[in-house]
Each structure stands twice: as C-alpha cells, then as structure tokens.
Amino acid sequence: MSDSRYDAFPAGFFHRSDAADDGQFYAPPRLVTHIDDGAIAAVGALYARLGLTGRVLDLMSSWISHFVTAPEHLAVLGMNELELARNDMARERVVHDLNAEPTLPFAPATFDAVVCCVSVDYLVRPLEVFDEAARVLRPGGVFVCTFSNRCFPTKAIAGWLATTDAQHCDIVATYFRLAQGFDEPVIERQPTTAVDPLYAVWARSTS
Ligand SMILES: C[S@@+](CC[C@H](N)C(=O)[O-])C[C@H]1O[C@@H](n2cnc3c(N)ncnc32)[C@H](O)[C@@H]1O
C-alpha cells in the first residue's frame, strides 16, 4: 500500500486467506443474524443512548440494522442486493464494495451518524474508509463501530484473527486516530443479556 499510514501495522496485517473478489463470497444472500439477541439489543441500546437519528448511514449492512427506532432516513451500503432489499428500516440502498473502492458515493456532510456493525474486520483499506466516514458526516456527527467475537475467518484480515477482543478495540481506535477528521475515540464494552460479548468504538467528526 502506498499510504504511509499503513506503516503503523505489521507486514501481512491486512492479508486475508480468501483474497478473491468479495462479490463472490457475498453473492449468496445470508438472511441470518450474526450475533445473538442480547448483543443485537445492546447495539440498539447504544444507538439509542448516543441519540442516533436523522440521516444515518449503515456501512457493511445487511437485512437488519439493529436500531430500536428507525432513523428518519437510513441509507444502507453492503454487498448483497437482496439482503439490503429486505432491510425494512432502509430508505436508500447501495451495493458497493469498500475493499475495491473505499470512496463512499455520498456528498460531504450528508449524514448525522455512520454505523458499522460486526464488519470492520473485513476491511483491507480501513483508513480510507474511515476518512470517508468523516467526510460524509456533518461536523460533530458520530461514527460507531460495534463488534463481537465472531467472524467469517476466511474474509477477516489476518491482524484481526491474530488478536484478542481487547486488541480489536485498540485496532479500531487506531483506525480512528490515523484517519483524517475524528476526535479521540471512545472504547466501551456494552452490557449484554446473553452469550455474545459486544464492544463499541466510536468517535465524532471534527471537520
Ligand atoms: C457479518 S455481516 C454483518 C451484516 C450487518 N452489519 C449486521 O450487523 O448483521 C458482514 C457484512 O459486511 C458486508 N461487507 C463485507 N465485505 C464488504 C465490502 N468489501 N464492502 C462492503 N460491504 C461489505 C457484507 O455485505 C455483509 O452484509
């Protein structure tokens, strides 16, 4: 990678065992939940506590976005058209491969909030994607990443598979710090009522 910010990560950190086009892996729709009901409720509770509403972008989305109450305008971006079509809260749907093209197809300051649930570990160019999240957020808008302890291992980056849950929080915080346009991130484990743990890292746009 030519972006010198990636020098902060060890060689091979962003390699994946399945380096093929993501379109192949995500072609079959998966109308499933990727975390248990307790973790899903914790994501919704966090979004409610942070007051996420207005224009919201759900990055790496599928058929559920986990809000307790739908934002006024929810845009969902992911890999599978049918999954996004089944997302009842969505008002705008975009099929877009962030690993092929990290630039988001939205104007600056379009959104009040951006969220990304249980998916940040699949990004091979996360710093550009985080730059873009800051660009499409209004000043003071928040980008919230949540994750548990499960993943599609062939599609997750090697650096994620080799590290612990606590280190995952630090990795995502590092993405925020190296990206352009965010305040210092907050790291917080969320209370859950079932088995899956739920971690959140979020920061506000400064630009
Ligand atoms: C584990 S699922 C999580 C879906 C959803 N966010 C949720 O909370 O249930 C991973 C999601 O990441 C999306 N995704 C994976 N690779 C992507 C890429 N290169 N660009 C955009 N989205 C991607 C897929 O479409 C898939 O819906």
PDBQT file of the ligand as one rigid body, heavy atoms in Angstrom, charges set to zero:
ROOT
HETATM    1  C1  LIG A 301     -21.196 -10.291   9.279  1.00  0.00    +0.000 C 
HETATM    2  S1  LIG A 301     -22.155  -9.422   8.106  1.00  0.00    +0.000 S 
HETATM    3  C2  LIG A 301     -22.839  -8.110   9.087  1.00  0.00    +0.000 C 
HETATM    4  C3  LIG A 301     -24.051  -7.523   8.489  1.00  0.00    +0.000 C 
HETATM    5  C4  LIG A 301     -24.725  -6.449   9.344  1.00  0.00    +0.000 C 
HETATM    6  N1  LIG A 301     -23.877  -5.282   9.511  1.00  0.00    +0.000 N 
HETATM    7  C5  LIG A 301     -25.206  -6.972  10.673  1.00  0.00    +0.000 C 
HETATM    8  O1  LIG A 301     -24.953  -6.320  11.699  1.00  0.00    +0.000 OA
HETATM    9  O2  LIG A 301     -25.857  -8.026  10.695  1.00  0.00    +0.000 OA
HETATM   10  C6  LIG A 301     -20.899  -8.641   7.136  1.00  0.00    +0.000 C 
HETATM   11  C7  LIG A 301     -21.455  -7.642   6.136  1.00  0.00    +0.000 C 
HETATM   12  O3  LIG A 301     -20.373  -6.909   5.600  1.00  0.00    +0.000 OA
HETATM   13  C8  LIG A 301     -20.643  -6.600   4.265  1.00  0.00    +0.000 C 
HETATM   14  N2  LIG A 301     -19.371  -6.499   3.571  1.00  0.00    +0.000 N 
HETATM   15  C9  LIG A 301     -18.385  -7.415   3.575  1.00  0.00    +0.000 A 
HETATM   16  N3  LIG A 301     -17.380  -7.036   2.783  1.00  0.00    +0.000 NA
HETATM   17  C10 LIG A 301     -17.740  -5.831   2.264  1.00  0.00    +0.000 A 
HETATM   18  C11 LIG A 301     -17.143  -4.955   1.335  1.00  0.00    +0.000 A 
HETATM   19  N4  LIG A 301     -15.970  -5.246   0.772  1.00  0.00    +0.000 N 
HETATM   20  N5  LIG A 301     -17.793  -3.803   1.039  1.00  0.00    +0.000 NA
HETATM   21  C12 LIG A 301     -18.992  -3.513   1.582  1.00  0.00    +0.000 A 
HETATM   22  N6  LIG A 301     -19.627  -4.332   2.447  1.00  0.00    +0.000 NA
HETATM   23  C13 LIG A 301     -19.003  -5.481   2.775  1.00  0.00    +0.000 A 
HETATM   24  C14 LIG A 301     -21.479  -7.757   3.738  1.00  0.00    +0.000 C 
HETATM   25  O4  LIG A 301     -22.385  -7.323   2.754  1.00  0.00    +0.000 OA
HETATM   26  C15 LIG A 301     -22.194  -8.270   4.971  1.00  0.00    +0.000 C 
HETATM   27  O5  LIG A 301     -23.526  -7.859   4.992  1.00  0.00    +0.000 OA
ENDROOT
TORSDOF 0
